[in-house]
């Protein structure tokens, strides 16, 4: 969310970036929304699932945390036509654990 209160893309991650590298690049003190194409393997078959992640770290200011929490529903609604988008909240890096994401993605199939 920029100074004009608009939700704008801050950056994109190149295709092929590992989950560990993406997670390491998530800023420790700044809130973000992410749309993540999560790839995983089940019974030897590679599958993908799309996640909508609200990264709202506990270390951010109360004002910024409220701003992100308050605008989340509107942004999520813009992705309603994507079908099967998994919503995920994260407040610290432990909430972005790859095993947890895998579990959520696997339940979607």
Wavefront OBJ file of the C-alpha trace (Angstrom):
o trace
v 0.000 0.000 0.000
v 1.664 3.194 -1.155
v 1.454 6.742 0.217
v -1.681 7.418 -1.836
v -3.385 4.466 -0.097
v -3.347 2.373 -3.289
v -2.429 -1.277 -3.435
v 0.357 -1.571 -6.008
v 2.811 -4.352 -6.844
v 6.073 -3.882 -4.964
v 8.020 -6.620 -6.713
v 7.686 -9.914 -8.515
v 9.680 -13.046 -7.943
v 11.186 -14.724 -10.999
v 9.638 -18.031 -12.023
v 11.713 -20.913 -10.727
v 12.661 -19.192 -7.467
v 12.707 -21.762 -4.681
v 10.235 -21.460 -1.840
v 13.141 -21.100 0.619
v 14.597 -18.180 -1.387
v 11.183 -16.504 -1.649
v 10.595 -16.915 2.095
v 14.047 -15.514 2.894
v 13.248 -12.406 0.809
v 10.029 -11.623 2.706
v 10.777 -8.378 4.603
v 10.912 -8.797 8.368
v 9.256 -5.486 9.249
v 7.048 -4.529 6.286
v 3.554 -5.784 5.530
v 2.840 -7.237 2.098
v 0.249 -9.166 0.154
v 1.505 -12.067 -1.920
v -0.062 -14.202 -4.598
v 2.075 -17.313 -4.597
v 2.085 -20.145 -7.117
v 3.114 -22.990 -4.811
v 4.467 -26.146 -6.484
v 4.581 -29.455 -4.663
v 4.694 -33.156 -5.382
v 2.149 -35.823 -4.408
v 2.666 -39.472 -5.362
v 5.284 -38.484 -7.941
v 3.029 -35.904 -9.617
v 3.917 -32.196 -9.539
v 0.953 -29.995 -8.686
v 0.489 -26.297 -8.029
v -1.854 -24.325 -5.852
v -2.307 -20.564 -5.686
v -2.086 -18.848 -2.308
v -3.177 -15.372 -1.277
v -0.892 -14.510 1.633
v -1.272 -11.532 3.911
v 2.158 -10.978 5.464
v 1.551 -8.665 8.406
v 4.503 -9.062 10.784
v 4.121 -8.482 14.492
v 7.130 -6.140 14.265
v 5.231 -3.638 12.069
v 3.492 -0.571 13.490
v -0.107 -0.923 14.664
v -1.215 1.656 12.081
v 0.297 -0.287 9.162
v -0.990 -3.618 10.461
v -4.517 -2.158 10.659
v -4.228 -0.679 7.154
v -3.310 -4.063 5.655
v -5.895 -5.972 7.649
v -8.594 -3.473 6.653
v -7.904 -3.627 2.923
v -7.449 -7.368 2.673
v -11.065 -8.302 1.886
v -11.246 -5.912 -1.062
v -8.055 -7.286 -2.558
v -9.102 -10.897 -1.981
v -12.388 -10.162 -3.741
v -10.427 -9.125 -6.826
v -9.076 -12.679 -6.987
v -12.456 -14.409 -6.580
v -12.443 -15.523 -10.210
v -9.153 -17.386 -9.787
v -10.941 -20.360 -8.227
v -9.350 -22.382 -5.474
v -7.139 -19.599 -4.144
v -6.020 -20.538 -0.628
v -6.015 -17.690 1.889
v -3.169 -17.645 4.409
v -2.246 -15.194 7.182
v 1.343 -14.875 8.354
v 2.674 -12.756 11.193
v 6.156 -14.222 11.487
v 8.418 -16.428 9.366
v 7.261 -19.551 11.238
v 3.797 -18.960 9.724
v 5.437 -19.390 6.297
v 6.867 -22.815 7.085
v 7.016 -24.868 3.879
v 5.519 -27.948 5.568
v 2.494 -25.930 6.689
v 2.017 -24.540 3.182
v 2.367 -28.034 1.713
v -0.305 -29.340 4.091
v -2.733 -26.591 3.102
v -2.020 -27.106 -0.610
v -2.372 -30.886 -0.401
v -5.793 -30.633 1.279
v -6.949 -28.681 -1.779
v -6.673 -31.782 -3.991
l 1 2 3 4 5 6 7 8 9 10 11 12 13 14 15 16 17 18 19 20 21 22 23 24 25 26 27 28 29 30 31 32 33 34 35 36 37 38 39 40 41 42 43 44 45 46 47 48 49 50 51 52 53 54 55 56 57 58 59 60 61 62 63 64 65 66 67 68 69 70 71 72 73 74 75 76 77 78 79 80 81 82 83 84 85 86 87 88 89 90 91 92 93 94 95 96 97 98 99 100 101 102 103 104 105 106 107 108 109
